[in-house]
Amino acid sequence: MDALKSFELWPVGYVRSALKARKGAPRQPWMGAPGAWLEIDPAFEECLKGIEAGQDIWILTWLHEGRRGVLQVHPGGDLGKPLTGVFATRSPDRPNPVGLHRAKVVSVDGTRVEVDGLEAIHGTPVVDIKPVREGAREC
């Protein structure tokens, strides 16, 4: 395991959203997150084959405004809740700020994928997209 100290990760696209700032952005899609577009780099257009309107997808993002040195948070920013390790929360602040979002595809237009409520802010890098497989043990 010592051989794997780091690895490369690059965006395949970016989120385009009305949410422009982290402050005030909803933490979950059901908390008022607007629809958004995933703008995928044309080099990865073939990767979108099979993604269709009505399909649920997992969107993995790099939460680029996350603070990587934060190890514990008050869940939901509620100071009345005890400090909790970030691995037990949905906080964007964590050692590796990978975001996981479930969304429904509204439409696909070339390299642009429109999704329903997405809590990621404008400019968030998209790392990967995967189909939701209900009841499956593997992705």
Secondary structure, DSSP 4 states (H G I P E B T S, - for coil): -TT-S------SEEEEES---STT--SSGGGTPPPEEEEE-GGGGGGGTT--TT-EEEEEEE-TT--TT--EE-GGG-TTSPPEEGGGS--S-SSS-EEEEEEEEEEEETTEEEES---PPTTPEEEEEEE--TT-S--
